[in-house]
Amino acid sequence: MRLQIGEGNVGYLISLLEVSNQPLIQEQAVLAVSILASSSKYLRRIIFEEGGLGPLLRILETGSIPLKEKATISVEAITVDPENVWAILAYDGVAVLIEACRSRRGRGCGDSGGGG
């Protein structure tokens, strides 16, 4: 079975990241984006080009713990590509990432026990 993802479909999925009045929809959208971002460089590029980094950073800043965990997976995958790292600055994401690391101290950022 071949997964077919078009740029328009990913853009719609990204728009669902900002549906904060529908938590279940937002949760499913973040899960889907994290799976796509983790699956291939091509899909990471589409997510980035469709503007996915901004909503993901906002979720990292204001979302629930499960949403933040999935958003972290996506942000990490997207910024593996050095060409995308600049966007963290453009979205004022440095402070968001620092706070996410502080709040996850011992469980995430800087934890040498994982595969990162």
FIDO-211636 format. One line per field, with one value per residue (C-alpha): residue number from 1; x, y, z. Coordinates in steps of 0.001 Angstrom, whole numbers, plus 500000, padded with zeros to 6 digits. Each point is the difference from the previous one (the first is absolute). Layout:
! residues N
roke	(NUM, ...);
u	(X, ...);
v	(Y, ...);
w	(Z, ...);
//
This chain:
! residues 116
roke	(1, 2, 3, 4, 5, 6, 7, 8, 9, 10, 11, 12, 13, 14, 15, 16, 17, 18, 19, 20, 21, 22, 23, 24, 25, 26, 27, 28, 29, 30, 31, 32, 33, 34, 35, 36, 37, 38, 39, 40, 41, 42, 43, 44, 45, 46, 47, 48, 49, 50, 51, 52, 53, 54, 55, 56, 57, 58, 59, 60, 61, 62, 63, 64, 65, 66, 67, 68, 69, 70, 71, 72, 73, 74, 75, 76, 77, 78, 79, 80, 81, 82, 83, 84, 85, 86, 87, 88, 89, 90, 91, 92, 93, 94, 95, 96, 97, 98, 99, 100, 101, 102, 103, 104, 105, 106, 107, 108, 109, 110, 111, 112, 113, 114, 115, 116);
u	(500000, 501363, 499215, 499119, 500259, 499467, 501145, 496396, 499103, 502913, 499015, 496507, 501435, 502198, 496966, 498458, 502923, 498454, 496492, 500420, 496246, 499897, 502640, 499415, 500460, 503115, 501407, 499464, 501512, 503120, 500332, 499688, 502527, 502474, 499701, 500458, 502904, 501745, 499492, 501954, 502024, 497504, 497070, 502002, 500700, 496312, 498970, 502603, 499063, 496302, 500734, 499797, 502788, 498112, 496936, 502218, 501977, 496749, 498887, 503343, 499313, 496348, 498888, 499328, 502822, 498951, 499757, 503375, 501609, 498737, 500879, 503525, 500423, 498942, 502142, 503032, 499442, 499452, 503067, 502295, 500388, 502450, 498202, 496906, 501656, 499845, 496215, 500215, 501312, 497418, 497158, 501563, 500350, 503264, 498318, 497281, 502594, 501980, 496855, 499043, 503418, 499716, 496578, 501202, 503288, 501007, 497469, 500926, 502368, 503543, 499108, 502838, 498084, 497975, 500838, 500370);
v	(500000, 503406, 503065, 502983, 503373, 503136, 503437, 501231, 497133, 500753, 503677, 499051, 497704, 502843, 502282, 497454, 500512, 503331, 498704, 500450, 500006, 496376, 498190, 496570, 501331, 501926, 496927, 497825, 502662, 500304, 496211, 499817, 502809, 498350, 496707, 501712, 502140, 496921, 497922, 501742, 503023, 500706, 500215, 502086, 502456, 500193, 500551, 502747, 501654, 499905, 501983, 497202, 501209, 503033, 498080, 497260, 502563, 501537, 496541, 499589, 503270, 499571, 496420, 497120, 497584, 497384, 502692, 501427, 496561, 499450, 503557, 499482, 496959, 502048, 503055, 497802, 498158, 503204, 501728, 497047, 501640, 502886, 502019, 500174, 501008, 503737, 499822, 499374, 503567, 501316, 498585, 501227, 496357, 500105, 501028, 497390, 497262, 501111, 499922, 496588, 498685, 501485, 498482, 496582, 500017, 496431, 498597, 501605, 502740, 499233, 496489, 497804, 496797, 500172, 499416, 503687);
w	(500000, 499071, 502064, 497869, 501647, 498008, 501055, 500250, 502306, 502307, 500044, 501116, 502670, 501253, 500217, 502373, 502396, 500923, 500734, 503737, 500649, 498782, 502109, 498464, 496460, 501027, 501737, 496928, 497722, 502188, 500030, 496205, 499462, 502386, 498119, 496629, 501206, 501360, 496879, 497235, 499008, 497210, 502427, 502486, 497201, 499063, 503628, 500296, 496693, 500898, 503166, 502551, 502251, 501360, 501214, 501423, 502014, 501275, 501149, 501776, 501761, 500966, 499376, 502339, 500858, 497383, 497302, 500994, 499760, 496455, 498971, 501346, 497770, 496982, 500788, 500569, 496713, 498020, 501418, 499336, 496605, 500548, 497343, 502242, 503270, 499199, 500256, 503750, 500281, 497552, 502105, 503264, 500917, 501935, 503266, 499425, 499540, 503046, 502133, 498604, 500981, 503480, 500567, 498817, 501914, 500649, 497519, 496700, 498928, 500961, 501135, 498796, 500646, 496778, 496396, 499106);
//
